[in-house]
Amino acid sequence: MPAPIVVASNRGPIAFVRGADGSVTAKRGAGGLVTALSGALAASGGLWIASAMTDEDRELAGRGRVDVPGDDASAYSLRYLGFDAGLFDRYYNGWTNRVLWFLHHYLWNLPQTPIFGNDTQDAWDAFVAVNRAFAEAMAEEGGRLGPSTAFLVQDYHLSLAPAMLKELRPGARIAHFSHIPFAGPSYLRILPERFRTALLEGLLGADVVGFHTPAWADRFLLSCRLLDGARVNLRRRTVRWHDREVRVRVNPMGLDVRALSEEAARPEVGRAREELRAWKGDRAMLLRVDRAELSKNILRGFIAFDRFLETHAEWRGRVVFLALLNPSREDIPEYAAYVGECVRAAEFVNERWGSASWRPIDARVRDEYAQTLAAYAHYDALLVNPTLDGMNLVAKEGPTLNTRDGALILSETAGAFQELQRWALPVNPFDVDQTAAEIAEALDMPAEERAARRRGLRGAVRRNPPSRWLASQLSDLGLG
Ligand code: ADQ
């Protein structure tokens, strides 16, 4: 029997939803994380700890452990932590979404934001309380499962939990993995000293601190130099801290190609593929797929497309830009304002270049996953131009499902660039003229080159299955 695994993440692996008949059913979450961890959890008899996010989750939180249904008998357990709604809002929206996300993606507009005041302290206190609840739950489960338990703590929401857990169980084997970038020391100094020190100390409670790319790992190491008493070795990627050696590791998460292909084979995706084929007709298609999110750089994408149409008259009327923007964090004012600006920019381009028979940009701000999977099949070029992105799975999903040897235009600052750069068209996300030039390059690319690049992209994605991500973390912890 492998060592038991306890996973902790803010969002759980499944969403519970109430049907029209009032019964509650479980829907498995998408993404490599769930795939990578589900099998290992089942095999090791471990469990997953997550925040209750919905009313249905909260109902289940009161009942202790919940069985997560598997394809076979290999189910595992999930333990929901229920929080007071106000506390959860201060932790989730107040701290993790409004402070940590902005911090690690360099999203503040420094002349005006951030403004740290009493609200910040309240949000921080809630962040501490939620992290403590996670650490206590992990310690309790570890006590039940035994001393060989491996704790896999996921993402920036739980940056403090590793040190809290280490204090409760000094012998615990703990890995923390950040799915997003990490702010470098200059930007991190925007945070008041008490917060940034606690964040770094929190992460250094883990034995292994993991990131998707060398750039984020190195920024974390450089940031650790802000801590008195931390000895950072950049070459070996270690931090000597309180008589322990913390290893910082690079471990890019892969895509579950089989699960994605199965999802794309569903009948509603097939129907959406037919609709999109008819909608696009003979025109070439540029695609983008994102959460409607500040760091995804949607606005500059539309500005770049405007420049492209300005400088490449031969493409006017012959290409459509489909932007599928999944609504996200709509309660945060910066997001609502940004999405509004993006939509207005798309309208501007449509008015400037469009005609009765041609609408250059179709920006759809809707939650339509089937349509997203369908659109991947049809693009001639996929634009992935985030200003910063921990990994970016869209850059991997597109080439996996595309059927037209479409080209990938990819930000040098997306984590996925590390693995895909040989076959992608690179862009500096801030340079709209370069982005416009790469859109032209992608659409004009000779068929042979397109095919070779897409083979390369698919190969790179297939070479890194999600199981590798998990195996590396366990081996870094001295297991497996
Ligand atoms: P995200 O910022 O959300 O993830 P990304 O990696 O691109 O960014 O993942 C988006 C995912 O959402 C894709 O798998 C996509 O297919 C899916 N999706 C799109 N529309 C959807 C819809 N309507 N409903 C459900 N799913 C939809 C964060 C980090 C990334 C990192 C991932 C994983 O910001 O950098 O790659 O975590 O570690």
Residues whose N, C-alpha, C, O or C-beta is under 5 A from the ligand:
A	BS01	ADQ	H179 R291 N326 R366 D367 E368 Y369 T372 D389 G390 M391 N392 L393 V394
